[in-house]
Amino acid sequence: QVQLVESGGGLVQTGGSLRLSCAASGRTFSSMAWFRQAPGEDREFVAHITWSWGSTDYADSVKGRFTISRYNAKNTVYLQMNSLKPEDTAVYYCAAKPTLIGPYKYWGQGTQVTVSS
């Protein structure tokens, strides 16, 4: 059974930092990613990383502030978020897929990130 378990969300002031973690189990993946969904908004892509090569990609809105990384031995992906802004407030979801192409198939339950102004 595939499980993605996020942790690390919380309340932080503008300019602060948080690190999200996503622990994966049940199978191996080719790519993992973070998405977020603010109230009343569609879910949007934040960042992704390929498991083998560690190639990364980011949404323009977070480039230079967020860093996605992986720890293969723990099958865990991280999202380091610095210089947080109120517009980063959202539920953050971890996602994974077994192949590099196609949609993300597996999703975590989400973790709330709130940035106060």
C-alpha positions as CSV (number, residue, x, y, z in Angstrom):
1,Q,0.0,0.0,0.0
2,V,1.4,3.3,-1.1
3,Q,1.5,6.0,1.6
4,L,2.8,9.6,1.4
5,V,2.9,11.3,4.8
6,E,3.6,15.0,5.0
7,S,4.8,16.9,8.1
8,G,6.3,20.2,9.0
9,G,3.6,22.7,8.3
10,G,2.6,25.5,10.7
11,L,2.3,29.2,11.3
12,V,5.1,31.5,10.5
13,Q,5.6,35.2,10.1
14,T,6.4,36.9,6.8
15,G,10.1,36.4,6.0
16,G,10.3,33.2,8.1
17,S,11.2,29.7,7.1
18,L,9.6,26.2,7.3
19,R,10.7,22.8,6.1
20,L,8.1,20.3,4.9
21,S,8.8,16.6,4.8
22,C,7.1,13.8,2.8
23,A,7.9,10.2,3.8
24,A,7.0,7.7,1.0
25,S,6.4,4.0,1.4
26,G,4.9,1.1,-0.5
27,R,6.9,1.4,-3.8
28,T,9.5,3.3,-5.6
29,F,8.9,6.4,-7.6
30,S,10.5,8.2,-10.5
31,S,9.4,11.7,-9.5
32,M,8.0,13.4,-6.5
33,A,6.6,16.9,-6.2
34,W,4.9,19.4,-4.0
35,F,1.7,21.2,-4.9
36,R,-0.3,23.7,-2.9
37,Q,-3.9,24.9,-2.7
38,A,-5.0,28.1,-1.2
39,P,-8.6,28.7,-0.2
40,G,-10.8,29.3,-3.2
41,E,-8.0,28.5,-5.6
42,D,-7.0,25.6,-7.8
43,R,-4.2,23.3,-6.7
44,E,-1.0,24.5,-8.2
45,F,2.5,23.0,-8.9
46,V,5.3,24.2,-6.6
47,A,8.3,22.0,-7.3
48,H,9.3,18.5,-8.4
49,I,12.4,16.3,-8.2
50,T,13.4,13.2,-10.1
51,W,14.4,10.4,-7.9
52,S,17.3,9.0,-9.9
53,W,19.1,12.2,-11.0
54,G,17.8,14.7,-8.6
55,S,16.7,17.1,-11.4
56,T,14.5,19.8,-10.1
57,D,12.0,22.3,-11.4
58,Y,10.1,25.1,-9.6
59,A,7.1,27.4,-10.1
60,D,8.2,30.9,-11.0
61,S,6.5,32.2,-7.8
62,V,8.9,30.2,-5.5
63,K,12.1,30.2,-7.5
64,G,15.0,31.4,-5.4
65,R,13.0,30.9,-2.1
66,F,12.1,27.3,-2.0
67,T,14.3,24.2,-2.4
68,I,13.2,20.7,-3.0
69,S,15.5,17.8,-2.1
70,R,15.4,14.1,-1.4
71,Y,17.0,11.7,1.0
72,N,17.1,8.4,-0.8
73,A,17.9,6.2,2.2
74,K,14.7,7.4,4.0
75,N,12.6,7.6,0.9
76,T,11.8,11.2,1.9
77,V,11.4,14.4,0.0
78,Y,11.8,17.8,1.6
79,L,10.7,21.3,0.7
80,Q,12.7,24.1,2.4
81,M,10.8,27.3,2.2
82,N,12.5,30.6,3.0
83,S,11.5,34.2,2.8
84,L,7.9,33.2,3.1
85,K,5.1,35.5,2.1
86,P,1.4,35.7,3.0
87,E,0.6,34.5,-0.5
88,D,2.4,31.2,0.2
89,T,-0.4,30.4,2.7
90,A,-2.0,27.1,1.5
91,V,-2.4,23.4,2.1
92,Y,0.7,21.8,0.7
93,Y,0.5,18.3,-0.8
94,C,3.1,15.8,-1.6
95,A,2.7,13.8,-4.8
96,A,4.5,10.9,-6.5
97,K,4.4,9.0,-9.7
98,P,6.1,5.7,-10.8
99,T,7.1,7.0,-14.2
100,L,8.6,10.3,-15.4
101,I,5.7,10.9,-17.8
102,G,2.0,11.1,-17.0
103,P,0.1,12.6,-14.1
104,Y,1.0,12.3,-10.4
105,K,-0.8,9.2,-9.2
106,Y,-0.3,9.2,-5.5
107,W,-1.1,12.1,-3.1
108,G,-0.6,12.8,0.6
109,Q,-3.2,14.2,2.9
110,G,-1.7,17.7,3.0
111,T,-0.2,20.0,5.6
112,Q,-1.3,23.5,6.3
113,V,1.2,26.4,5.9
114,T,0.1,29.8,7.2
115,V,2.2,32.9,6.8
116,S,1.1,35.9,8.8
117,S,1.7,39.5,7.7
